[in-house]
Amino acid sequence: MEDNKVEDGKKQKNLDDWLPITSSRNAKWWYSAFHNVTAILGAGVLSLLYAMAELGWGPGVVILILSWIITVHSD
């Protein structure tokens, strides 16, 4: 039983050494919100470029306008 506690303590110490979580982190909630928004928008912008490359100018612009109309009227 005692050996298991020592082994668990060593595992926890190894995990704590590997994870860079310290008390010096002082991020605010809006940092996380901003990061989430930029991650989502970044993926959307990259997928838009890919879609336009695959569809071409004509169909790509038509689909872009249709998606804009659907977005505006679905609020």
All heavy atoms as a GROMACS GRO file, in nm:
protein
  592
    1MET      N    1   0.082  -0.119   0.000
    1MET     CA    2   0.000   0.000   0.000
    1MET      C    3   0.087   0.125   0.000
    1MET      O    4   0.059   0.219  -0.073
    1MET     CB    5  -0.091  -0.005   0.125
    1MET     CG    6  -0.188   0.106   0.131
    1MET     SD    7  -0.326   0.067   0.026
    1MET     CE    8  -0.439   0.187   0.077
    2GLU      N    9   0.189   0.125   0.084
    2GLU     CA   10   0.280   0.239   0.093
    2GLU      C   11   0.355   0.259  -0.039
    2GLU      O   12   0.377   0.372  -0.082
    2GLU     CB   13   0.378   0.215   0.208
    2GLU     CG   14   0.472   0.332   0.236
    2GLU     CD   15   0.401   0.448   0.302
    2GLU    OE1   16   0.303   0.426   0.374
    2GLU    OE2   17   0.444   0.561   0.281
    3ASP      N   18   0.392   0.148  -0.103
    3ASP     CA   19   0.465   0.156  -0.230
    3ASP      C   20   0.379   0.219  -0.339
    3ASP      O   21   0.428   0.292  -0.424
    3ASP     CB   22   0.512   0.017  -0.275
    3ASP     CG   23   0.622  -0.037  -0.185
    3ASP    OD1   24   0.691   0.045  -0.121
    3ASP    OD2   25   0.637  -0.161  -0.180
    4ASN      N   26   0.249   0.189  -0.337
    4ASN     CA   27   0.157   0.246  -0.436
    4ASN      C   28   0.148   0.398  -0.420
    4ASN      O   29   0.141   0.472  -0.518
    4ASN     CB   30   0.019   0.184  -0.425
    4ASN     CG   31   0.015   0.043  -0.478
    4ASN    OD1   32   0.103   0.002  -0.554
    4ASN    ND2   33  -0.085  -0.032  -0.437
    5LYS      N   34   0.146   0.446  -0.295
    5LYS     CA   35   0.138   0.590  -0.271
    5LYS      C   36   0.265   0.660  -0.319
    5LYS      O   37   0.258   0.767  -0.378
    5LYS     CB   38   0.117   0.618  -0.122
    5LYS     CG   39  -0.021   0.584  -0.074
    5LYS     CD   40  -0.037   0.620   0.072
    5LYS     CE   41  -0.175   0.585   0.122
    5LYS     NZ   42  -0.192   0.618   0.263
    6VAL      N   43   0.379   0.598  -0.297
    6VAL     CA   44   0.506   0.656  -0.342
    6VAL      C   45   0.510   0.659  -0.494
    6VAL      O   46   0.551   0.758  -0.555
    6VAL     CB   47   0.626   0.577  -0.283
    6VAL    CG1   48   0.755   0.621  -0.347
    6VAL    CG2   49   0.631   0.592  -0.133
    7GLU      N   50   0.465   0.549  -0.556
    7GLU     CA   51   0.465   0.541  -0.702
    7GLU      C   52   0.368   0.643  -0.762
    7GLU      O   53   0.399   0.709  -0.862
    7GLU     CB   54   0.426   0.400  -0.747
    7GLU     CG   55   0.445   0.376  -0.895
    7GLU     CD   56   0.419   0.231  -0.932
    7GLU    OE1   57   0.464   0.142  -0.859
    7GLU    OE2   58   0.354   0.212  -1.035
    8ASP      N   59   0.250   0.658  -0.700
    8ASP     CA   60   0.154   0.757  -0.747
    8ASP      C   61   0.209   0.898  -0.732
    8ASP      O   62   0.187   0.984  -0.818
    8ASP     CB   63   0.022   0.745  -0.671
    8ASP     CG   64  -0.056   0.620  -0.708
    8ASP    OD1   65  -0.027   0.563  -0.816
    8ASP    OD2   66  -0.145   0.582  -0.631
    9GLY      N   67   0.283   0.923  -0.623
    9GLY     CA   68   0.345   1.053  -0.603
    9GLY      C   69   0.449   1.084  -0.709
    9GLY      O   70   0.459   1.196  -0.757
   10LYS      N   71   0.525   0.982  -0.747
   10LYS     CA   72   0.625   1.000  -0.853
   10LYS      C   73   0.559   1.028  -0.987
   10LYS      O   74   0.605   1.112  -1.064
   10LYS     CB   75   0.715   0.877  -0.863
   10LYS     CG   76   0.813   0.863  -0.750
   10LYS     CD   77   0.900   0.740  -0.767
   10LYS     CE   78   0.995   0.723  -0.651
   10LYS     NZ   79   1.075   0.601  -0.665
   11LYS      N   80   0.450   0.956  -1.015
   11LYS     CA   81   0.377   0.979  -1.140
   11LYS      C   82   0.322   1.121  -1.146
   11LYS      O   83   0.329   1.188  -1.248
   11LYS     CB   84   0.263   0.878  -1.156
   11LYS     CG   85   0.308   0.740  -1.194
   11LYS     CD   86   0.189   0.649  -1.211
   11LYS     CE   87   0.231   0.507  -1.240
   11LYS     NZ   88   0.116   0.417  -1.251
   12GLN      N   89   0.266   1.166  -1.033
   12GLN     CA   90   0.210   1.301  -1.028
   12GLN      C   91   0.319   1.405  -1.046
   12GLN      O   92   0.300   1.505  -1.114
   12GLN     CB   93   0.136   1.324  -0.895
   12GLN     CG   94   0.065   1.456  -0.887
   12GLN     CD   95  -0.046   1.470  -0.990
   12GLN    OE1   96  -0.119   1.374  -1.018
   12GLN    NE2   97  -0.060   1.587  -1.048
   13LYS      N   98   0.435   1.384  -0.987
   13LYS     CA   99   0.546   1.478  -1.000
   13LYS      C  100   0.594   1.483  -1.144
   13LYS      O  101   0.619   1.591  -1.198
   13LYS     CB  102   0.662   1.441  -0.908
   13LYS     CG  103   0.778   1.538  -0.917
   13LYS     CD  104   0.880   1.512  -0.813
   13LYS     CE  105   1.002   1.600  -0.819
   13LYS     NZ  106   1.011   1.702  -0.917
   14ASN      N  107   0.603   1.366  -1.208
   14ASN     CA  108   0.642   1.363  -1.350
   14ASN      C  109   0.540   1.437  -1.436
   14ASN      O  110   0.577   1.510  -1.528
   14ASN     CB  111   0.657   1.220  -1.399
   14ASN     CG  112   0.780   1.152  -1.343
   14ASN    OD1  113   0.873   1.217  -1.298
   14ASN    ND2  114   0.778   1.020  -1.342
   15LEU      N  115   0.413   1.420  -1.405
   15LEU     CA  116   0.309   1.488  -1.480
   15LEU      C  117   0.316   1.639  -1.457
   15LEU      O  118   0.305   1.718  -1.550
   15LEU     CB  119   0.171   1.435  -1.441
   15LEU     CG  120   0.052   1.491  -1.516
   15LEU    CD1  121   0.060   1.455  -1.663
   15LEU    CD2  122  -0.077   1.438  -1.457
   16ASP      N  123   0.337   1.680  -1.332
   16ASP     CA  124   0.348   1.822  -1.301
   16ASP      C  125   0.470   1.886  -1.367
   16ASP      O  126   0.465   2.002  -1.408
   16ASP     CB  127   0.354   1.843  -1.150
   16ASP     CG  128   0.221   1.814  -1.082
   16ASP    OD1  129   0.119   1.812  -1.153
   16ASP    OD2  130   0.222   1.792  -0.960
   17ASP      N  131   0.579   1.812  -1.376
   17ASP     CA  132   0.698   1.864  -1.444
   17ASP      C  133   0.675   1.880  -1.593
   17ASP      O  134   0.729   1.970  -1.657
   17ASP     CB  135   0.818   1.772  -1.419
   17ASP     CG  136   0.866   1.777  -1.276
   17ASP    OD1  137   0.830   1.875  -1.206
   17ASP    OD2  138   0.937   1.684  -1.235
   18TRP      N  139   0.594   1.791  -1.651
   18TRP     CA  140   0.570   1.795  -1.796
   18TRP      C  141   0.473   1.906  -1.833
   18TRP      O  142   0.489   1.974  -1.934
   18TRP     CB  143   0.514   1.660  -1.840
   18TRP     CG  144   0.479   1.657  -1.984
   18TRP    CD1  145   0.565   1.649  -2.090
   18TRP    CD2  146   0.348   1.664  -2.042
   18TRP    NE1  147   0.496   1.650  -2.207
   18TRP    CE2  148   0.363   1.660  -2.181
   18TRP    CE3  149   0.220   1.674  -1.988
   18TRP    CZ2  150   0.255   1.664  -2.267
   18TRP    CZ3  151   0.114   1.678  -2.074
   18TRP    CH2  152   0.132   1.673  -2.211
   19LEU      N  153   0.369   1.927  -1.752
   19LEU     CA  154   0.269   2.030  -1.782
   19LEU      C  155   0.322   2.168  -1.743
   19LEU      O  156   0.365   2.187  -1.630
   19LEU     CB  157   0.139   2.002  -1.707
   19LEU     CG  158   0.059   1.882  -1.753
   19LEU    CD1  159  -0.055   1.856  -1.656
   19LEU    CD2  160   0.007   1.900  -1.891
   20PRO      N  161   0.315   2.263  -1.834
   20PRO     CA  162   0.367   2.397  -1.801
   20PRO      C  163   0.265   2.485  -1.731
   20PRO      O  164   0.251   2.602  -1.761
   20PRO     CB  165   0.401   2.452  -1.940
   20PRO     CG  166   0.301   2.389  -2.029
   20PRO     CD  167   0.278   2.251  -1.973
   21ILE      N  168   0.188   2.428  -1.640
   21ILE     CA  169   0.087   2.505  -1.568
   21ILE      C  170   0.149   2.553  -1.437
   21ILE      O  171   0.188   2.473  -1.353
   21ILE     CB  172  -0.039   2.422  -1.541
   21ILE    CG1  173  -0.102   2.380  -1.674
   21ILE    CG2  174  -0.138   2.499  -1.456
   21ILE    CD1  175  -0.218   2.286  -1.658
   22THR      N  176   0.156   2.682  -1.423
   22THR     CA  177   0.212   2.740  -1.300
   22THR      C  178   0.118   2.847  -1.249
   22THR      O  179   0.024   2.888  -1.317
   22THR     CB  180   0.350   2.802  -1.328
   22THR    OG1  181   0.334   2.909  -1.422
   22THR    CG2  182   0.447   2.701  -1.382
   23SER      N  183   0.145   2.894  -1.131
   23SER     CA  184   0.060   2.999  -1.073
   23SER      C  185   0.087   3.135  -1.137
   23SER      O  186   0.017   3.230  -1.111
   23SER     CB  187   0.084   3.007  -0.923
   23SER     OG  188   0.218   3.041  -0.898
   24SER      N  189   0.188   3.142  -1.224
   24SER     CA  190   0.218   3.270  -1.287
   24SER      C  191   0.126   3.300  -1.404
   24SER      O  192   0.134   3.407  -1.462
   24SER     CB  193   0.363   3.271  -1.336
   24SER     OG  194   0.381   3.177  -1.438
   25ARG      N  195   0.041   3.206  -1.441
   25ARG     CA  196  -0.055   3.232  -1.548
   25ARG      C  197  -0.163   3.324  -1.495
   25ARG      O  198  -0.226   3.296  -1.393
   25ARG     CB  199  -0.116   3.103  -1.598
   25ARG     CG  200  -0.019   3.019  -1.674
   25ARG     CD  201  -0.090   2.901  -1.731
   25ARG     NE  202  -0.001   2.832  -1.822
   25ARG     CZ  203  -0.042   2.748  -1.913
   25ARG    NH1  204  -0.169   2.719  -1.923
   25ARG    NH2  205   0.044   2.690  -1.992
   26ASN      N  206  -0.187   3.432  -1.566
   26ASN     CA  207  -0.289   3.527  -1.522
   26ASN      C  208  -0.374   3.574  -1.638
   26ASN      O  209  -0.400   3.692  -1.654
   26ASN     CB  210  -0.223   3.645  -1.449
   26ASN     CG  211  -0.116   3.712  -1.534
   26ASN    OD1  212  -0.092   3.669  -1.646
   26ASN    ND2  213  -0.053   3.815  -1.482
   27ALA      N  214  -0.417   3.481  -1.721
   27ALA     CA  215  -0.499   3.514  -1.836
   27ALA      C  216  -0.639   3.553  -1.792
   27ALA      O  217  -0.692   3.505  -1.693
   27ALA     CB  218  -0.505   3.396  -1.932
   28LYS      N  219  -0.697   3.641  -1.866
   28LYS     CA  220  -0.834   3.685  -1.841
   28LYS      C  221  -0.929   3.608  -1.930
   28LYS      O  222  -0.890   3.544  -2.027
   28LYS     CB  223  -0.846   3.835  -1.871
   28LYS     CG  224  -0.744   3.921  -1.802
   28LYS     CD  225  -0.776   3.932  -1.655
   28LYS     CE  226  -0.689   4.033  -1.588
   28LYS     NZ  227  -0.573   3.981  -1.522
   29TRP      N  228  -1.058   3.615  -1.902
   29TRP     CA  229  -1.155   3.539  -1.979
   29TRP      C  230  -1.162   3.589  -2.123
   29TRP      O  231  -1.188   3.513  -2.215
   29TRP     CB  232  -1.293   3.542  -1.914
   29TRP     CG  233  -1.358   3.678  -1.915
   29TRP    CD1  234  -1.350   3.772  -1.819
   29TRP    CD2  235  -1.438   3.733  -2.019
   29TRP    NE1  236  -1.421   3.883  -1.855
   29TRP    CE2  237  -1.476   3.863  -1.978
   29TRP    CE3  238  -1.482   3.687  -2.143
   29TRP    CZ2  239  -1.555   3.944  -2.056
   29TRP    CZ3  240  -1.560   3.769  -2.221
   29TRP    CH2  241  -1.597   3.895  -2.177
   30TRP      N  242  -1.139   3.718  -2.145
   30TRP     CA  243  -1.149   3.770  -2.282
   30TRP      C  244  -1.032   3.725  -2.369
   30TRP      O  245  -1.042   3.726  -2.490
   30TRP     CB  246  -1.167   3.922  -2.285
   30TRP     CG  247  -1.062   4.001  -2.215
   30TRP    CD1  248  -0.941   4.038  -2.266
   30TRP    CD2  249  -1.066   4.053  -2.084
   30TRP    NE1  250  -0.870   4.110  -2.174
   30TRP    CE2  251  -0.944   4.121  -2.060
   30TRP    CE3  252  -1.159   4.050  -1.983
   30TRP    CZ2  253  -0.916   4.183  -1.940
   30TRP    CZ3  254  -1.130   4.113  -1.864
   30TRP    CH2  255  -1.010   4.178  -1.844
   31TYR      N  256  -0.920   3.687  -2.309
   31TYR     CA  257  -0.810   3.630  -2.389
   31TYR      C  258  -0.856   3.499  -2.452
   31TYR      O  259  -0.832   3.472  -2.569
   31TYR     CB  260  -0.687   3.603  -2.303
   31TYR     CG  261  -0.620   3.724  -2.244
   31TYR    CD1  262  -0.529   3.710  -2.142
   31TYR    CD2  263  -0.648   3.853  -2.289
   31TYR    CE1  264  -0.466   3.821  -2.086
   31TYR    CE2  265  -0.586   3.963  -2.234
   31TYR     CZ  266  -0.496   3.946  -2.132
   31TYR     OH  267  -0.435   4.054  -2.077
   32SER      N  268  -0.922   3.419  -2.371
   32SER     CA  269  -0.973   3.290  -2.421
   32SER      C  270  -1.082   3.312  -2.526
   32SER      O  271  -1.085   3.244  -2.628
   32SER     CB  272  -1.028   3.209  -2.305
   32SER     OG  273  -1.084   3.090  -2.350
   33ALA      N  274  -1.171   3.406  -2.502
   33ALA     CA  275  -1.278   3.434  -2.597
   33ALA      C  276  -1.220   3.483  -2.729
   33ALA      O  277  -1.263   3.440  -2.837
   33ALA     CB  278  -1.374   3.538  -2.540
   34PHE      N  279  -1.122   3.573  -2.722
   34PHE     CA  280  -1.060   3.623  -2.844
   34PHE      C  281  -0.991   3.511  -2.920
   34PHE      O  282  -1.001   3.501  -3.042
   34PHE     CB  283  -0.959   3.733  -2.810
   34PHE     CG  284  -0.889   3.790  -2.930
   34PHE    CD1  285  -0.955   3.878  -3.014
   34PHE    CD2  286  -0.758   3.754  -2.960
   34PHE    CE1  287  -0.892   3.930  -3.125
   34PHE    CE2  288  -0.694   3.805  -3.071
   34PHE     CZ  289  -0.761   3.894  -3.154
   35HIS      N  290  -0.922   3.423  -2.848
   35HIS     CA  291  -0.854   3.312  -2.913
   35HIS      C  292  -0.954   3.219  -2.982
   35HIS      O  293  -0.930   3.174  -3.095
   35HIS     CB  294  -0.772   3.233  -2.811
   35HIS     CG  295  -0.707   3.113  -2.868
   35HIS    ND1  296  -0.601   3.122  -2.955
   35HIS    CD2  297  -0.734   2.983  -2.855
   35HIS    CE1  298  -0.565   3.001  -2.992
   35HIS    NE2  299  -0.645   2.915  -2.932
   36ASN      N  300  -1.066   3.192  -2.918
   36ASN     CA  301  -1.168   3.106  -2.979
   36ASN      C  302  -1.225   3.169  -3.105
   36ASN      O  303  -1.245   3.102  -3.206
   36ASN     CB  304  -1.279   3.076  -2.880
   36ASN     CG  305  -1.236   2.977  -2.775
   36ASN    OD1  306  -1.147   2.895  -2.798
   36ASN    ND2  307  -1.297   2.985  -2.660
   37VAL      N  308  -1.253   3.298  -3.100
   37VAL     CA  309  -1.308   3.367  -3.217
   37VAL      C  310  -1.209   3.365  -3.333
   37VAL      O  311  -1.245   3.335  -3.447
   37VAL     CB  312  -1.350   3.512  -3.182
   37VAL    CG1  313  -1.380   3.593  -3.305
   37VAL    CG2  314  -1.469   3.509  -3.090
   38THR      N  315  -1.083   3.394  -3.304
   38THR     CA  316  -0.984   3.395  -3.412
   38THR      C  317  -0.962   3.255  -3.469
   38THR      O  318  -0.938   3.240  -3.589
   38THR     CB  319  -0.850   3.453  -3.366
   38THR    OG1  320  -0.802   3.379  -3.254
   38THR    CG2  321  -0.863   3.599  -3.329
   39ALA      N  322  -0.970   3.152  -3.385
   39ALA     CA  323  -0.954   3.016  -3.434
   39ALA      C  324  -1.070   2.978  -3.527
   39ALA      O  325  -1.049   2.919  -3.633
   39ALA     CB  326  -0.945   2.918  -3.317
   40ILE      N  327  -1.190   3.015  -3.490
   40ILE     CA  328  -1.307   2.983  -3.572
   40ILE      C  329  -1.306   3.064  -3.701
   40ILE      O  330  -1.330   3.011  -3.810
   40ILE     CB  331  -1.437   3.006  -3.493
   40ILE    CG1  332  -1.446   2.904  -3.380
   40ILE    CG2  333  -1.558   2.999  -3.582
   40ILE    CD1  334  -1.553   2.934  -3.278
   41LEU      N  335  -1.277   3.192  -3.692
   41LEU     CA  336  -1.273   3.275  -3.812
   41LEU      C  337  -1.159   3.233  -3.904
   41LEU      O  338  -1.174   3.235  -4.026
   41LEU     CB  339  -1.259   3.422  -3.775
   41LEU     CG  340  -1.382   3.488  -3.715
   41LEU    CD1  341  -1.353   3.632  -3.679
   41LEU    CD2  342  -1.499   3.480  -3.810
   42GLY      N  343  -1.047   3.195  -3.848
   42GLY     CA  344  -0.934   3.151  -3.930
   42GLY      C  345  -0.969   3.029  -4.013
   42GLY      O  346  -0.938   3.021  -4.131
   43ALA      N  347  -1.037   2.933  -3.951
   43ALA     CA  348  -1.079   2.814  -4.024
   43ALA      C  349  -1.179   2.850  -4.133
   43ALA      O  350  -1.175   2.796  -4.244
   43ALA     CB  351  -1.138   2.712  -3.928
   44GLY      N  352  -1.270   2.944  -4.103
   44GLY     CA  353  -1.368   2.985  -4.203
   44GLY      C  354  -1.305   3.055  -4.323
   44GLY      O  355  -1.342   3.031  -4.437
   45VAL      N  356  -1.208   3.139  -4.298
   45VAL     CA  357  -1.140   3.210  -4.406
   45VAL      C  358  -1.062   3.113  -4.494
   45VAL      O  359  -1.066   3.121  -4.617
   45VAL     CB  360  -1.048   3.320  -4.350
   45VAL    CG1  361  -0.956   3.376  -4.456
   45VAL    CG2  362  -1.131   3.432  -4.290
   46LEU      N  363  -0.993   3.018  -4.434
   46LEU     CA  364  -0.917   2.921  -4.512
   46LEU      C  365  -1.009   2.831  -4.592
   46LEU      O  366  -0.979   2.798  -4.708
   46LEU     CB  367  -0.829   2.837  -4.420
   46LEU     CG  368  -0.712   2.911  -4.356
   46LEU    CD1  369  -0.640   2.820  -4.259
   46LEU    CD2  370  -0.617   2.963  -4.463
   47SER      N  371  -1.122   2.791  -4.536
   47SER     CA  372  -1.214   2.707  -4.611
   47SER      C  373  -1.282   2.785  -4.723
   47SER      O  374  -1.314   2.728  -4.828
   47SER     CB  375  -1.319   2.645  -4.518
   47SER     OG  376  -1.399   2.745  -4.461
   48LEU      N  377  -1.301   2.914  -4.705
   48LEU     CA  378  -1.358   2.997  -4.812
   48LEU      C  379  -1.263   3.002  -4.932
   48LEU      O  380  -1.306   2.989  -5.047
   48LEU     CB  381  -1.386   3.138  -4.761
   48LEU     CG  382  -1.439   3.238  -4.863
   48LEU    CD1  383  -1.575   3.193  -4.915
   48LEU    CD2  384  -1.447   3.375  -4.803
   49LEU      N  385  -1.136   3.018  -4.906
   49LEU     CA  386  -1.038   3.018  -5.014
   49LEU      C  387  -1.037   2.885  -5.088
   49LEU      O  388  -1.032   2.880  -5.212
   49LEU     CB  389  -0.898   3.049  -4.960
   49LEU     CG  390  -0.879   3.187  -4.901
   49LEU    CD1  391  -0.741   3.197  -4.838
   49LEU    CD2  392  -0.896   3.292  -5.007
   50TYR      N  393  -1.043   2.775  -5.014
   50TYR     CA  394  -1.044   2.643  -5.076
   50TYR      C  395  -1.170   2.624  -5.160
   50TYR      O  396  -1.164   2.573  -5.273
   50TYR     CB  397  -1.034   2.535  -4.968
   50TYR     CG  398  -1.042   2.396  -5.023
   50TYR    CD1  399  -0.934   2.339  -5.088
   50TYR    CD2  400  -1.159   2.322  -5.011
   50TYR    CE1  401  -0.941   2.212  -5.140
   50TYR    CE2  402  -1.167   2.196  -5.063
   50TYR     CZ  403  -1.057   2.140  -5.126
   50TYR     OH  404  -1.066   2.013  -5.179
   51ALA      N  405  -1.285   2.665  -5.107
   51ALA     CA  406  -1.411   2.649  -5.179
   51ALA      C  407  -1.411   2.731  -5.307
   51ALA      O  408  -1.456   2.684  -5.412
   51ALA     CB  409  -1.528   2.690  -5.090
   52MET      N  410  -1.361   2.854  -5.300
   52MET     CA  411  -1.355   2.936  -5.421
   52MET      C  412  -1.260   2.876  -5.525
   52MET      O  413  -1.287   2.882  -5.645
   52MET     CB  414  -1.311   3.079  -5.387
   52MET     CG  415  -1.415   3.159  -5.312
   52MET     SD  416  -1.562   3.194  -5.409
   52MET     CE  417  -1.500   3.318  -5.519
   53ALA      N  418  -1.150   2.818  -5.481
   53ALA     CA  419  -1.057   2.755  -5.574
   53ALA      C  420  -1.120   2.634  -5.641
   53ALA      O  421  -1.097   2.608  -5.759
   53ALA     CB  422  -0.929   2.715  -5.502
   54GLU      N  423  -1.199   2.559  -5.567
   54GLU     CA  424  -1.261   2.439  -5.623
   54GLU      C  425  -1.380   2.473  -5.714
   54GLU      O  426  -1.399   2.410  -5.818
   54GLU     CB  427  -1.309   2.346  -5.510
   54GLU     CG  428  -1.196   2.280  -5.434
   54GLU     CD  429  -1.116   2.184  -5.520
   54GLU    OE1  430  -1.176   2.103  -5.593
   54GLU    OE2  431  -0.992   2.192  -5.514
   55LEU      N  432  -1.460   2.572  -5.675
   55LEU     CA  433  -1.580   2.605  -5.751
   55LEU      C  434  -1.553   2.696  -5.870
   55LEU      O  435  -1.621   2.689  -5.971
   55LEU     CB  436  -1.684   2.672  -5.660
   55LEU     CG  437  -1.747   2.584  -5.554
   55LEU    CD1  438  -1.834   2.667  -5.461
   55LEU    CD2  439  -1.830   2.473  -5.618
   56GLY      N  440  -1.458   2.783  -5.858
   56GLY     CA  441  -1.432   2.881  -5.963
   56GLY      C  442  -1.503   3.011  -5.930
   56GLY      O  443  -1.576   3.023  -5.832
   57TRP      N  444  -1.483   3.112  -6.015
   57TRP     CA  445  -1.537   3.244  -5.987
   57TRP      C  446  -1.689   3.250  -5.994
   57TRP      O  447  -1.754   3.304  -5.906
   57TRP     CB  448  -1.478   3.347  -6.084
   57TRP     CG  449  -1.343   3.392  -6.040
   57TRP    CD1  450  -1.223   3.353  -6.092
   57TRP    CD2  451  -1.312   3.482  -5.934
   57TRP    NE1  452  -1.120   3.412  -6.025
   57TRP    CE2  453  -1.172   3.493  -5.928
   57TRP    CE3  454  -1.388   3.553  -5.844
   57TRP    CZ2  455  -1.108   3.573  -5.835
   57TRP    CZ3  456  -1.324   3.633  -5.752
   57TRP    CH2  457  -1.186   3.642  -5.749
   58GLY      N  458  -1.747   3.198  -6.100
   58GLY     CA  459  -1.893   3.208  -6.117
   58GLY      C  460  -1.971   3.137  -6.008
   58GLY      O  461  -2.044   3.201  -5.930
   59PRO      N  462  -1.959   3.006  -5.999
   59PRO     CA  463  -2.034   2.934  -5.895
   59PRO      C  464  -1.991   2.973  -5.753
   59PRO      O  465  -2.073   2.974  -5.661
   59PRO     CB  466  -2.002   2.787  -5.921
   59PRO     CG  467  -1.955   2.781  -6.062
   59PRO     CD  468  -1.892   2.913  -6.090
   60GLY      N  469  -1.864   3.006  -5.736
   60GLY     CA  470  -1.816   3.044  -5.603
   60GLY      C  471  -1.882   3.171  -5.554
   60GLY      O  472  -1.924   3.179  -5.438
   61VAL      N  473  -1.894   3.271  -5.639
   61VAL     CA  474  -1.959   3.397  -5.602
   61VAL      C  475  -2.108   3.374  -5.578
   61VAL      O  476  -2.166   3.430  -5.485
   61VAL     CB  477  -1.934   3.505  -5.709
   61VAL    CG1  478  -2.018   3.628  -5.683
   61VAL    CG2  479  -1.786   3.541  -5.713
   62VAL      N  480  -2.172   3.291  -5.662
   62VAL     CA  481  -2.314   3.262  -5.644
   62VAL      C  482  -2.338   3.195  -5.509
   62VAL      O  483  -2.428   3.235  -5.433
   62VAL     CB  484  -2.367   3.175  -5.759
   62VAL    CG1  485  -2.506   3.122  -5.729
   62VAL    CG2  486  -2.366   3.253  -5.890
   63ILE      N  487  -2.259   3.095  -5.475
   63ILE     CA  488  -2.273   3.026  -5.347
   63ILE      C  489  -2.243   3.121  -5.231
   63ILE      O  490  -2.310   3.118  -5.127
   63ILE     CB  491  -2.181   2.902  -5.342
   63ILE    CG1  492  -2.225   2.798  -5.446
   63ILE    CG2  493  -2.177   2.841  -5.202
   63ILE    CD1  494  -2.364   2.743  -5.424
   64LEU      N  495  -2.145   3.207  -5.247
   64LEU     CA  496  -2.111   3.304  -5.144
   64LEU      C  497  -2.228   3.399  -5.117
   64LEU      O  498  -2.264   3.426  -5.003
   64LEU     CB  499  -1.986   3.382  -5.183
   64LEU     CG  500  -1.926   3.475  -5.080
   64LEU    CD1  501  -1.880   3.396  -4.958
   64LEU    CD2  502  -1.810   3.552  -5.140
   65ILE      N  503  -2.290   3.447  -5.222
   65ILE     CA  504  -2.405   3.537  -5.208
   65ILE      C  505  -2.524   3.463  -5.148
   65ILE      O  506  -2.594   3.516  -5.061
   65ILE     CB  507  -2.440   3.602  -5.344
   65ILE    CG1  508  -2.328   3.700  -5.383
   65ILE    CG2  509  -2.574   3.673  -5.338
   65ILE    CD1  510  -2.340   3.755  -5.524
   66LEU      N  511  -2.547   3.338  -5.193
   66LEU     CA  512  -2.657   3.260  -5.136
   66LEU      C  513  -2.636   3.234  -4.986
   66LEU      O  514  -2.730   3.245  -4.907
   66LEU     CB  515  -2.671   3.126  -5.209
   66LEU     CG  516  -2.745   3.129  -5.342
   66LEU    CD1  517  -2.738   2.994  -5.410
   66LEU    CD2  518  -2.889   3.170  -5.320
   67SER      N  519  -2.515   3.203  -4.947
   67SER     CA  520  -2.489   3.179  -4.805
   67SER      C  521  -2.504   3.308  -4.725
   67SER      O  522  -2.551   3.305  -4.610
   67SER     CB  523  -2.350   3.118  -4.784
   67SER     OG  524  -2.250   3.209  -4.822
   68TRP      N  525  -2.470   3.421  -4.784
   68TRP     CA  526  -2.490   3.549  -4.716
   68TRP      C  527  -2.639   3.576  -4.697
   68TRP      O  528  -2.682   3.617  -4.588
   68TRP     CB  529  -2.425   3.661  -4.797
   68TRP     CG  530  -2.454   3.797  -4.742
   68TRP    CD1  531  -2.402   3.853  -4.630
   68TRP    CD2  532  -2.545   3.893  -4.797
   68TRP    NE1  533  -2.453   3.978  -4.611
   68TRP    CE2  534  -2.542   4.006  -4.712
   68TRP    CE3  535  -2.628   3.895  -4.908
   68TRP    CZ2  536  -2.619   4.118  -4.736
   68TRP    CZ3  537  -2.705   4.007  -4.931
   68TRP    CH2  538  -2.700   4.117  -4.846
   69ILE      N  539  -2.719   3.552  -4.800
   69ILE     CA  540  -2.864   3.575  -4.792
   69ILE      C  541  -2.926   3.484  -4.686
   69ILE      O  542  -3.008   3.528  -4.604
   69ILE     CB  543  -2.930   3.553  -4.930
   69ILE    CG1  544  -2.889   3.666  -5.026
   69ILE    CG2  545  -3.083   3.545  -4.917
   69ILE    CD1  546  -2.929   3.642  -5.170
   70ILE      N  547  -2.885   3.358  -4.684
   70ILE     CA  548  -2.938   3.265  -4.583
   70ILE      C  549  -2.898   3.310  -4.443
   70ILE      O  550  -2.979   3.306  -4.350
   70ILE     CB  551  -2.888   3.122  -4.612
   70ILE    CG1  552  -2.955   3.070  -4.740
   70ILE    CG2  553  -2.915   3.028  -4.495
   70ILE    CD1  554  -2.894   2.940  -4.792
   71THR      N  555  -2.776   3.356  -4.427
   71THR     CA  556  -2.729   3.402  -4.296
   71THR      C  557  -2.806   3.526  -4.251
   71THR      O  558  -2.846   3.536  -4.134
   71THR     CB  559  -2.578   3.434  -4.301
   71THR    OG1  560  -2.508   3.318  -4.343
   71THR    CG2  561  -2.528   3.479  -4.167
   72VAL      N  562  -2.829   3.620  -4.341
   72VAL     CA  563  -2.900   3.743  -4.305
   72VAL      C  564  -3.044   3.712  -4.266
   72VAL      O  565  -3.095   3.768  -4.169
   72VAL     CB  566  -2.894   3.844  -4.422
   72VAL    CG1  567  -2.991   3.958  -4.401
   72VAL    CG2  568  -2.754   3.897  -4.438
   73HIS      N  569  -3.110   3.623  -4.340
   73HIS     CA  570  -3.252   3.597  -4.313
   73HIS      C  571  -3.276   3.492  -4.206
   73HIS      O  572  -3.391   3.470  -4.169
   73HIS     CB  573  -3.322   3.556  -4.442
   73HIS     CG  574  -3.335   3.670  -4.539
   73HIS    ND1  575  -3.417   3.777  -4.515
   73HIS    CD2  576  -3.272   3.696  -4.657
   73HIS    CE1  577  -3.406   3.864  -4.616
   73HIS    NE2  578  -3.318   3.817  -4.703
   74SER      N  579  -3.173   3.427  -4.156
   74SER     CA  580  -3.194   3.326  -4.053
   74SER      C  581  -3.177   3.380  -3.911
   74SER      O  582  -3.186   3.306  -3.815
   74SER     CB  583  -3.099   3.208  -4.073
   74SER     OG  584  -2.966   3.249  -4.052
   75ASP      N  585  -3.152   3.509  -3.899
   75ASP     CA  586  -3.137   3.567  -3.764
   75ASP      C  587  -3.267   3.577  -3.700
   75ASP      O  588  -3.348   3.577  -3.649
   75ASP     CB  589  -3.075   3.707  -3.770
   75ASP     CG  590  -2.926   3.699  -3.798
   75ASP    OD1  591  -2.868   3.595  -3.772
   75ASP    OD2  592  -2.874   3.802  -3.843
   0.00000   0.00000   0.00000
